[in-house]
Amino acid sequence: ETGVTQTPRHLVMGMTNKKSLKCEQHLGHNAMYWYKQSAKKPLELMFVYNFKEQTENNSVPSRFSPECPNSSHLFLHLHTLQPEDSALYLCASSERGFSYNEQFFGPGTRLTVL
Amino acid sequence: GENVEQHPSTLSVQEGDSAVIKCTYSDSASNYFPWYKQELGKRPQLIIDIRSNVGEKKDQRIAVTLNKTAKHFSLHITETQPEDSAVYFCAASMGGGADGLTFGKGTHLIIQP
């Protein structure tokens, strides 16, 4: 696999379930991001990790819990979600340390909360 | 925080004509402005970006202009082709992109044959 990969690609869960989304980047980058893409809304930044440390939490509800065990992997743990959390969740990575950083996106996980 | 407005939400042009998409941003500290193209069911992909110390940048049929005083930037696509049909997103960032991007709502570009 090359670039940024995400699993699963599709997920259906009930409001009481606990699930996790996984992202892996094969680009040697040191910054990773979670974005949410809903219909009729812009891509919304959720979390930023630089060198495995969380540097931004964009007022995301606590039912979303990120984890970054190393520079190549990023998880998003989900619990007691609401139907309005149904969306495409996109992971991205970039090389922090340069003045300007192109972000490379994964294919996303399409989440449906019933 | 930063706020990015994008217009129009839908743009239909004849094949071969030019297309222009405009964005404004609110925070004068923003210094990096990428444009992403997202085809149906696919991931967003960077097509061009511009930095705050540059007023214009071109890459073949695509160009981006930046007016820092007015806090707006635009994407120009010339000689449009059917494969240009997609949703285009503008974005802005204060940290050169490293601190995350604030996106506009997107423009659905439709190329009419």
Interface residues (C-beta under 8 A of the other chain):
Chain A: V4 A31 Y33 K40 K41 P42 L43 E44 L45 V48 N50 T55 E56 N58 L90 S94 R96 F98 S99 Y100 N101 E102 Q103 F104 F105 G106 P107 G108
Chain B: V4 Q6 N31 Y32 P34 Y36 K42 R43 P44 Q45 L46 D49 R51 F89 A91 G96 G97 A98 D99 G100 L101 T102 F103 G104 K105 G106
